[in-house]
């Protein structure tokens, strides 16, 4: 198999596994708060499963990244999706036994699958030449759109199973998740060959970049050419050193803050809509529109990132998120809520896709899994903060609370860009005067 054919096969495998995983996760995500309230006997328990999923995602991020570098990408992703299957099995047992502790264990283990799925975009990007990575990341993120559509189809199939066989409606959700995650696991095991790790350095040495071109790593020239072999880049450097690069700081800030602001406003919007008098159908539609904003335009974002630059696209995403935070208190009409949820999703998408492409560009050879795992850990922590803080902010000032916080936090992305630009100018001046 040629390298080009292998890249296409790897990308297709990751796209399919992402789509099946997303279909499973959307269904489980929807029922976990309901089950926690029933099993725990209080609405105060509703947020526990989601919080534990985020905690599991955070705790698994760095170990999975380390495993990717140590044992290969396929093995690490297999561990993640296997955890997802086991999580769904625990979910079925939790429903049948009305057991809150099993439900919480299932939620935490689902974080392992979530962490693997989030790192898949970097795995897809690294096997392609740098000039194509923006589009590839956009394509993998776009798989979430198929997941949303597939999730609705799975829900309809689940309704048929429930009526035909008299199954518990919540158990059906987890049974379907077992099947969908098992398919994702099979796609990963059978199609993700050769291991993407073996193709990474070849992508760096692609003719599109130029054989023998000097590779930029963390803002520095390695001074070692790629012609005739894998680039001999530094390995095992401290994460603090790697993340000190200005462009790396922009990338991580964009991904993490974008996730925080999106989560903060998204999780509280259903409550805001309920207070405004809208029914569950309206809320479901708003979440569906939000999902489209998050994923549907990812190929366009990847193209813009490549055409206009990653940092300008990140800045555009920050501005969109700031606008969402500013206008959130005034979103009362249904049309305004739908538009706002779409804009919130797309603001996140701009930061996520362009930030991921910038991060993939800056990751040193041989340290991809470790560095990307660390970045995913940071993102998971910020998502958890956004989820946990949204309720308190809403109780404090209504929708104005999360909106104001989102406005200010989104501005930090622009601050990071300005600081990085100033640092780059000073470094260039030092080099010029040397």
Protein Blocks (a to p, Z undefined) as FASTA:
>chain_A
ZZklmmmmmmmmmmmmmmmmmmmmmmmmmmmmmmmmmmnopaklmmmmmmmmmmmmmmmm
mmmmmmmmmnojklmmmmmmmmmmmmmmmmmmmmmnopaklmmmmmmmmmmmmmmmmmmm
mmmmmmpcfklmmmmmmmmmmmmmmmmmmmmmmmmmmmmmmmmnopafklmmmmmmmmmm
mmmmmmmmmmmccdfklmmmmmmmpmkloghiacdeehiaehiafehpacdddehiafkl
mmmpmklmmmmmmmmmmmmmmmmmmmmmmmmmmmnopafklmmmmmmmmmmmmmmmmmmm
mmmmmmnojklmmmmmmmmmmmmmmmmmmmmbfklmmmmmmmmmmmmmmmmmmmmmmmmm
mpcghilmmmmmmmmmmmmmmmmmmmmmmmmmmmmnojmlmmmmmmmmmmmmmmmmmmmm
mmmmmmmmmmmmZZ
